[in-house]
């Protein structure tokens, strides 16, 4: 059964080391997932701020466009109209990006939970001694 030279506590020590190693690996996975979620939230905030700024500039350009529309020449009107279109289009793209990030399901700790479930299943399936 067991080697005569091996002390009785050796299997328990190996089990403890294995459990500590497994716990460390799972903790590292938790940390990686937390970092990924933090980066996703930072990206979401960046795009939301960009969308708000571009929408504000677009509205400002639209107001200036209406003001200039009453002037004599059409050159100013074309320049302000083009600026308005570009800024409003950029704001729409940013808003769509924010909506996409919001609708993306949060996957915080999903990999870790899956790995822990697999570990538990593997332990339950192991035949006894």
VEXMARGU-680095 format. One line per 5 residues: their letters; for each residue x, y, z of N, C-alpha, C, O. Coordinates in Angstrom, 1 decimal, padded with zeros to 4 digits. Example, Ala and Ser with C-alpha at 12.3 -4.5 7.8 and 13.67 -1.06 7.14 Angstrom:
VEXMARGU-680095
AS	013.2,-005.7,007.8,012.3,-004.5,007.8,013.2,-003.3,007.8,014.2,-003.3,008.5; 012.8,-002.2,007.1,013.7,-001.1,007.1,012.9,000.0,007.9,013.4,001.1,008.0 .
//
This chain:
VEXMARGU-680095
XXXXX	000.8,-001.2,000.0,000.0,000.0,000.0,000.9,001.3,000.0,000.9,002.0,-001.0; 001.5,001.5,001.1,002.4,002.7,001.1,003.8,002.3,001.4,004.0,001.2,002.0; 004.7,003.1,001.0,006.1,002.8,001.2,006.5,002.9,002.7,006.0,003.8,003.3; 007.2,002.0,003.2,007.6,002.0,004.6,008.4,003.2,005.0,008.4,003.7,006.1; 009.2,003.7,004.0,010.1,004.9,004.3,009.3,006.2,004.4,009.7,007.2,005.0 .
XXXXX	008.2,006.2,003.7,007.4,007.4,003.7,006.6,007.6,004.9,005.8,006.7,005.3; 006.6,008.8,005.6,005.9,009.0,006.8,004.4,009.1,006.5,004.0,009.4,005.3; 003.6,008.9,007.5,002.1,008.9,007.3,001.6,010.3,006.9,000.6,010.4,006.2; 002.3,011.3,007.3,001.9,012.7,007.0,002.2,013.1,005.6,001.8,014.2,005.2; 003.0,012.4,004.9,003.5,012.8,003.5,002.3,012.9,002.6,002.2,013.9,001.8 .
XXXXX	001.3,012.0,002.5,000.2,012.2,001.6,-000.6,013.4,002.0,-001.1,014.1,001.1; -000.8,013.6,003.3,-001.5,014.8,003.7,-000.8,016.1,003.3,-001.4,017.1,002.9; 000.5,016.1,003.4,001.3,017.2,003.0,001.2,017.5,001.5,001.0,018.6,001.1; 001.2,016.4,000.7,001.1,016.6,-000.8,-000.3,017.1,-001.1,-000.5,017.9,-002.0; -001.3,016.6,-000.4,-002.7,017.1,-000.6,-002.8,018.5,-000.3,-003.4,019.3,-001.0 .
XXXXX	-002.2,019.0,000.8,-002.2,020.4,001.2,-001.5,021.3,000.2,-002.0,022.3,-000.1; -000.4,020.8,-000.3,000.4,021.5,-001.3,-000.5,021.6,-002.6,-000.5,022.7,-003.2; -001.1,020.6,-003.0,-002.0,020.6,-004.2,-003.1,021.5,-004.0,-003.4,022.3,-004.9; -003.8,021.5,-002.8,-004.9,022.4,-002.6,-004.4,023.9,-002.6,-005.1,024.7,-003.2; -003.3,024.2,-002.0,-002.7,025.5,-002.0,-002.4,026.0,-003.5,-002.7,027.1,-003.8 .
XXXXX	-001.8,025.1,-004.2,-001.5,025.4,-005.6,-002.8,025.7,-006.4,-002.8,026.6,-007.2; -003.8,024.8,-006.2,-005.0,025.0,-006.9,-005.7,026.3,-006.5,-006.2,027.0,-007.4; -005.7,026.6,-005.2,-006.2,027.9,-004.8,-005.5,029.1,-005.3,-006.1,030.1,-005.7; -004.2,029.0,-005.4,-003.4,030.1,-006.0,-003.7,030.3,-007.5,-003.9,031.5,-007.9; -003.8,029.3,-008.2,-004.2,029.4,-009.6,-005.6,030.0,-009.8,-005.7,030.8,-010.7 .
XXXXX	-006.5,029.6,-009.0,-007.9,030.1,-009.1,-007.9,031.6,-008.7,-008.6,032.4,-009.3; -007.1,032.0,-007.7,-007.0,033.4,-007.3,-006.4,034.2,-008.4,-006.8,035.3,-008.7; -005.4,033.7,-009.1,-004.8,034.4,-010.2,-005.8,034.6,-011.4,-005.8,035.7,-012.0; -006.6,033.6,-011.6,-007.7,033.7,-012.6,-008.7,034.8,-012.2,-009.1,035.5,-013.1; -009.1,034.8,-011.0,-010.0,035.8,-010.5,-009.4,037.2,-010.7,-010.1,038.1,-011.2 .
XXXXX	-008.1,037.4,-010.5,-007.5,038.7,-010.6,-007.4,039.1,-012.1,-007.7,040.3,-012.4; -007.2,038.2,-013.0,-007.2,038.5,-014.4,-008.5,038.9,-014.9,-008.7,039.9,-015.6; -009.6,038.2,-014.4,-010.9,038.5,-014.8,-011.3,039.9,-014.3,-012.0,040.7,-015.0; -010.9,040.2,-013.1,-011.2,041.5,-012.5,-010.6,042.6,-013.3,-011.2,043.7,-013.6; -009.3,042.4,-013.8,-008.6,043.4,-014.6,-009.3,043.6,-015.9,-009.4,044.7,-016.4 .
XXXXX	-009.8,042.5,-016.6,-010.5,042.6,-017.8,-011.8,043.4,-017.7,-012.1,044.2,-018.5; -012.5,043.2,-016.6,-013.7,043.9,-016.3,-013.4,045.4,-016.1,-014.2,046.2,-016.5; -012.4,045.7,-015.4,-012.0,047.1,-015.2,-011.7,047.8,-016.5,-012.1,048.9,-016.7; -011.0,047.1,-017.4,-010.7,047.7,-018.7,-011.9,047.9,-019.5,-012.0,048.8,-020.3; -012.9,047.0,-019.4,-014.1,047.1,-020.2,-014.9,048.3,-019.7,-015.5,049.1,-020.5 .
XXXXX	-014.9,048.5,-018.4,-015.7,049.7,-017.8,-015.0,051.0,-018.2,-015.6,051.9,-018.5; -013.6,051.0,-018.2,-012.9,052.2,-018.6,-013.2,052.5,-020.0,-013.4,053.7,-020.4; -013.2,051.5,-020.9,-013.5,051.7,-022.3,-015.0,052.3,-022.4,-015.2,053.2,-023.2; -015.9,051.7,-021.7,-017.3,052.2,-021.7,-017.3,053.7,-021.3,-018.0,054.4,-022.0; -016.7,054.0,-020.3,-016.7,055.4,-019.8,-016.1,056.4,-020.9,-016.6,057.5,-021.1 .
XXXXX	-014.9,055.9,-021.4,-014.3,056.8,-022.5,-015.2,057.0,-023.6,-015.3,058.2,-024.1; -015.8,056.0,-024.1,-016.7,056.1,-025.3,-018.0,057.0,-024.9,-018.5,057.7,-025.8; -018.5,056.8,-023.7,-019.6,057.6,-023.3,-019.3,059.1,-023.2,-020.1,059.9,-023.7; -018.1,059.4,-022.7,-017.7,060.8,-022.6,-017.5,061.4,-024.0,-017.9,062.5,-024.3; -016.8,060.6,-024.9,-016.6,061.0,-026.3,-018.0,061.2,-027.0,-018.1,062.2,-027.7 .
XXXXX	-018.9,060.4,-026.8,-020.2,060.5,-027.4,-020.9,061.8,-026.9,-021.5,062.5,-027.7; -020.8,062.1,-025.6,-021.4,063.3,-025.1,-020.8,064.5,-025.7,-021.4,065.5,-026.0; -019.4,064.5,-025.7,-018.7,065.7,-026.2,-019.1,065.9,-027.7,-019.3,067.1,-028.1; -019.0,064.9,-028.5,-019.3,065.0,-029.9,-020.8,065.4,-030.2,-021.0,066.2,-031.1; -021.7,064.9,-029.4,-023.1,065.3,-029.5,-023.2,066.8,-029.2,-024.0,067.6,-029.8 .
XXXXX	-022.5,067.3,-028.1,-022.6,068.7,-027.7,-022.0,069.6,-028.8,-022.6,070.6,-029.1; -020.9,069.2,-029.4,-020.3,070.0,-030.4,-021.2,070.0,-031.7,-021.3,071.0,-032.4; -021.8,068.8,-032.0,-022.7,068.8,-033.1,-023.9,069.7,-032.9,-024.3,070.3,-033.9; -024.5,069.7,-031.8,-025.6,070.6,-031.5,-025.1,072.1,-031.6,-025.9,072.9,-032.1; -024.0,072.4,-031.1,-023.4,073.7,-031.2,-023.3,074.1,-032.7,-023.6,075.2,-033.1 .
XXXXX	-022.7,073.2,-033.5,-022.5,073.5,-034.9,-023.9,073.7,-035.6,-024.0,074.5,-036.5; -024.9,072.9,-035.2,-026.2,073.0,-035.8,-026.8,074.4,-035.5,-027.4,075.0,-036.3; -026.6,074.9,-034.3,-027.1,076.2,-033.9,-026.4,077.3,-034.7,-027.0,078.3,-035.2; -025.1,077.2,-034.9,-024.3,078.1,-035.7,-024.8,078.0,-037.1,-024.9,079.1,-037.8; -025.1,076.8,-037.6,-025.5,076.7,-039.0,-026.8,077.4,-039.2,-027.0,078.1,-040.2 .
XXXXX	-027.8,077.3,-038.3,-029.0,078.1,-038.5,-028.8,079.6,-038.4,-029.5,080.4,-039.1; -027.8,080.0,-037.6,-027.5,081.4,-037.6,-026.9,081.9,-038.9,-027.3,082.9,-039.4; -026.0,081.1,-039.4,-025.3,081.5,-040.7,-026.2,081.4,-041.9,-026.0,082.0,-042.9; -027.2,080.5,-041.8,-028.2,080.3,-042.9,-028.9,081.6,-043.3,-029.3,081.8,-044.4; -028.9,082.6,-042.4,-029.5,083.8,-042.7,-028.6,084.8,-043.3,-029.0,085.9,-043.7 .
XXXXX	-027.3,084.5,-043.4,-026.3,085.4,-044.0,-026.4,085.4,-045.5,-027.2,084.6,-046.1; -025.5,086.2,-046.1,-025.5,086.4,-047.6,-025.0,085.2,-048.4,-025.7,084.7,-049.3; -023.8,084.7,-048.1,-023.1,083.7,-049.0,-023.4,082.3,-048.5,-023.8,082.1,-047.3; -023.3,081.4,-049.4,-023.5,080.0,-049.1,-022.2,079.2,-048.7,-022.3,078.1,-048.2; -021.0,079.9,-048.8,-019.8,079.2,-048.5,-019.7,078.9,-047.0,-019.3,077.8,-046.6 .
XXXXX	-020.1,079.8,-046.2,-020.1,079.6,-044.7,-021.1,078.5,-044.4,-020.9,077.7,-043.5; -022.2,078.5,-045.1,-023.3,077.5,-044.8,-022.8,076.1,-045.1,-023.0,075.2,-044.4; -022.1,076.0,-046.2,-021.6,074.6,-046.6,-020.5,074.2,-045.6,-020.5,073.0,-045.2; -019.6,075.1,-045.2,-018.6,074.7,-044.2,-019.2,074.3,-042.9,-018.8,073.3,-042.3; -020.1,075.1,-042.4,-020.8,074.7,-041.1,-021.6,073.5,-041.2,-021.7,072.7,-040.3 .
XXXXX	-022.3,073.3,-042.4,-023.1,072.1,-042.6,-022.3,070.9,-042.6,-022.6,069.9,-042.0; -021.1,071.0,-043.3,-020.2,069.8,-043.4,-019.7,069.5,-042.0,-019.6,068.3,-041.6; -019.3,070.5,-041.2,-018.8,070.3,-039.8,-019.9,069.6,-039.0,-019.6,068.7,-038.1; -021.1,070.1,-039.1,-022.2,069.6,-038.3,-022.4,068.1,-038.7,-022.6,067.3,-037.8; -022.4,067.8,-040.0,-022.7,066.4,-040.4,-021.6,065.5,-039.9,-021.8,064.4,-039.4 .
XXXXX	-020.3,065.9,-040.0,-019.2,065.1,-039.5,-019.3,064.8,-038.0,-019.1,063.7,-037.5; -019.5,065.9,-037.2,-019.6,065.8,-035.8,-020.8,064.9,-035.3,-020.7,064.1,-034.4; -021.9,065.2,-035.9,-023.1,064.4,-035.6,-022.9,062.9,-035.9,-023.3,062.1,-035.2; -022.3,062.7,-037.1,-022.1,061.3,-037.5,-021.1,060.6,-036.5,-021.3,059.4,-036.1; -020.1,061.3,-036.1,-019.1,060.8,-035.1,-019.8,060.5,-033.8,-019.6,059.5,-033.1 .
XXXXX	-020.7,061.4,-033.4,-021.5,061.2,-032.2,-022.4,060.0,-032.2,-022.5,059.2,-031.3; -023.0,059.7,-033.4,-023.8,058.6,-033.6,-023.0,057.3,-033.5,-023.4,056.3,-032.9; -021.8,057.3,-034.1,-020.9,056.1,-034.0,-020.5,055.9,-032.6,-020.6,054.7,-032.1; -020.2,056.9,-031.8,-019.8,056.8,-030.4,-021.0,056.2,-029.6,-020.8,055.4,-028.7; -022.2,056.7,-029.8,-023.4,056.3,-029.1,-023.6,054.8,-029.4,-023.9,054.0,-028.5 .
XXXXX	-023.5,054.4,-030.6,-023.7,053.0,-031.0,-022.6,052.1,-030.3,-022.9,051.0,-029.9; -021.4,052.6,-030.2,-020.3,051.9,-029.5,-020.7,051.7,-028.1,-020.5,050.6,-027.5; -021.2,052.8,-027.4,-021.5,052.7,-026.0,-022.7,051.7,-025.8,-022.6,050.9,-024.9; -023.7,051.8,-026.7,-024.8,050.8,-026.6,-024.3,049.4,-026.7,-024.7,048.5,-026.0; -023.3,049.2,-027.7,-022.8,047.8,-027.8,-022.0,047.4,-026.6,-022.1,046.2,-026.2 .
XXXXX	-021.3,048.2,-026.0,-020.6,047.9,-024.8,-021.5,047.6,-023.6,-021.3,046.8,-022.7; -022.6,048.4,-023.5,-023.5,048.2,-022.4,-024.3,046.9,-022.6,-024.5,046.2,-021.6; -024.6,046.6,-023.8,-025.4,045.3,-024.1,-024.5,044.1,-024.0,-025.0,043.0,-024.0; -023.2,044.3,-024.0,-022.3,043.1,-023.9,-022.4,042.5,-022.5,-022.3,043.3,-021.5; -022.7,041.3,-022.4,-022.9,040.7,-021.1,-021.6,040.7,-020.3,-020.5,040.5,-020.7 .
XXXXX	-021.8,041.0,-019.0,-020.6,041.1,-018.1,-020.2,039.6,-017.8,-021.0,038.8,-017.5; -018.9,039.4,-018.0,-018.4,038.1,-017.9,-017.4,038.0,-016.7,-016.5,037.2,-016.7; -017.7,038.8,-015.7,-016.8,038.8,-014.5,-016.8,037.4,-013.8,-017.9,037.0,-013.4; -015.7,036.8,-013.7,-015.5,035.6,-013.0,-016.2,034.4,-013.6,-016.3,033.3,-013.0; -016.6,034.5,-014.9,-017.3,033.3,-015.5,-016.3,032.2,-015.8,-016.7,031.0,-015.6 .
XXXXX	-015.1,032.5,-016.2,-014.1,031.5,-016.4,-013.7,030.8,-015.1,-013.6,029.6,-015.0; -013.6,031.6,-014.0,-013.2,031.0,-012.7,-014.3,030.1,-012.2,-014.0,029.0,-011.7; -015.5,030.5,-012.4,-016.7,029.7,-011.9,-016.7,028.4,-012.7,-017.0,027.4,-012.1; -016.5,028.5,-014.0,-016.5,027.3,-014.8,-015.4,026.3,-014.4,-015.6,025.1,-014.4; -014.2,026.9,-014.2,-013.1,026.0,-013.7,-013.3,025.4,-012.4,-013.0,024.2,-012.2 .
XXXXX	-013.9,026.1,-011.4,-014.2,025.6,-010.1,-015.3,024.5,-010.3,-015.2,023.5,-009.6; -016.3,024.7,-011.2,-017.3,023.6,-011.4,-016.6,022.3,-012.0,-016.9,021.2,-011.6; -015.7,022.6,-012.9,-015.0,021.4,-013.5,-014.2,020.7,-012.4,-014.1,019.5,-012.4; -013.5,021.4,-011.5,-012.7,020.8,-010.4,-013.7,020.0,-009.5,-013.3,018.9,-009.1; -014.8,020.6,-009.2,-015.7,019.9,-008.3,-016.3,018.6,-009.0,-016.4,017.6,-008.3 .
XXXXX	-016.6,018.7,-010.3,-017.0,017.5,-011.0,-016.0,016.4,-011.1,-016.2,015.3,-010.9; -014.7,016.9,-011.3,-013.6,015.9,-011.3,-013.4,015.2,-010.0,-013.1,014.0,-009.9; -013.6,016.0,-008.9,-013.4,015.4,-007.6,-014.6,014.4,-007.3,-014.3,013.3,-006.7; -015.8,014.7,-007.7,-016.9,013.8,-007.5,-016.8,012.5,-008.3,-017.3,011.5,-007.9; -016.2,012.7,-009.5,-016.1,011.5,-010.4,-015.0,010.5,-010.0,-015.0,009.4,-010.5 .
XXXX	-014.0,011.0,-009.3,-012.9,010.1,-008.9,-013.4,008.9,-008.1,-014.1,009.1,-007.1; -012.9,007.7,-008.4,-013.3,006.6,-007.6,-012.5,006.6,-006.3,-011.4,007.1,-006.2; -013.1,006.1,-005.3,-012.5,006.0,-004.0,-011.3,005.1,-004.0,-011.1,004.3,-004.9; -010.5,005.1,-002.9,-009.3,004.2,-002.8,-009.6,002.8,-002.7,-008.7,001.9,-002.6 .
//
